[in-house]
């Protein structure tokens, strides 16, 4: 039920080595306390992510689909772990900094990175939505 993401910077740059050290520490911490948690450091961000075992974005989306049956599900991703959601979503978009395999699976890839890429994708979606509304109204 709880997740966390720690972004590690040192002197204005991502510190991948420190992220690995934190992953090692957290794995031991959770294990010593018999907490059923997974810990990883996705390559694209170098952040540290932790969440309960057997929980992932795909399972969360599948659960949401039970409540929102008439909706399309869209995801914006950047990491290999995001590909686990593909069977649960209708459209997949990738930001410019996404890993190569992620970009290959995307319906649309932003040229911009990180949050600017998300903004680009949202503008793209708005454009598509606006065009579909004009078509429907004709």
N, C-alpha and C positions, 0 to 999 in steps of 0.2 A: 504494500500500500504506500510505501514511502520510497522515493528515489532521490538521488542527489547528483549534482554535476559540479565539479570544481575545475575552474579554468586557471591554469598556473602560468603566470608571467614572471619573468625576472628581467629587470632593466628594459621593460617594454617589449620583450620578445617571449614567445611561448617557450617554456622550459620542459622539453620532452623527457629529459633524464629525471628531473624532479617528479614529473607525473608518474614515471615508472616506479620510483621510490615510494610514492604515496600509494600506488596500487599494491605493492608488496606489503606495506604497512597495514592497509585496510583489510587485505585478505587475511592476514594473520589476526588482526583485531577481531574481525567477524568470526573467524574459525575458533579462536580461543574462547569466545563468548557463546559459541554454538548458535550463531545467528545465521539463518539461511539466506545469505546475500551473495550476489555476483558482483564482481568488480572488474572493470576493464578501462582501457585508455584507447579510445578510437583514434586511428591514425590521422584522420583529417584535421582534428582539432587539437589533439594532444591533451585533451582534458581528461579528467577522471570521472567515470560514471559508475554509480552503484545503485542496485535495485534488488528486490526480493528474487530469489531463484524461481525459475519457471514463469516469470512475468516478462513480457516484452511488448513492444508497441503493436505488433500484429494481434496479440491476444486482447489488448486494450481496445483496439479498433473494432475487432470482432464483437466484443461486448457492447460497444456503443452502437453498432449496427442493429442490435436488437431493439434499441430505443428509437432510433432514427431510420426506420425502414425505407422511407421514400426519399432519402437524400443520397447524393453522390459524395463519396469520400475522396478527398484530395490530400496528398502529402507532399511536403517539401523536405528533401533530404540531402545529405552530403556524405554519408558513411555507409559502408557495407552492411552494418546492422540494420539500416533502414530498409534494405531489400527484403527483409523478413516480412514486411507489411504488404508486399505487392499483391498477394492473393486476396487481401482484404480491402484493397482500395480500388477506386475507379481510375484515378489519374495520378501520375507521379511526376514531380518536377524536381530538378536538381539545381543547386546554386553552383556558381562557377568554380568554386574551390572543391567541389565534390570529387571523390575518387573516380578513376576512369570507369570502372565497372558500374558505378552508380549512374554516371552520365549516360552510359550505353543503354540503360533500362528506362531512362526518363522520357516522358512525352515531350518535354521541353527543358532545355538547359539554359540557365541565365548566363550572361556574359560576366556579370558582376559577382563578387565574392561575398560570403557571409551575409550580414543583414542587408547590405545593398542588393545582393542577389535575391533575397526574399522580397524586397520591395519591387524589384524588376518583375518577378514572377507574379506578384499581386496585381501589378499594372497590366501585365499580359492577360491575367484572368479577367480583370475588369473589362478589358477591350473585347475579349471573346464574349463575355456576358452581354455587354452593350450591343454587340453585333447580333447576338441571338435574339435579343428583345426586339430589335428592329425587324428581324425576319418574322417573328411571331406576330407582330402588329400589322404587317402588310396583308 
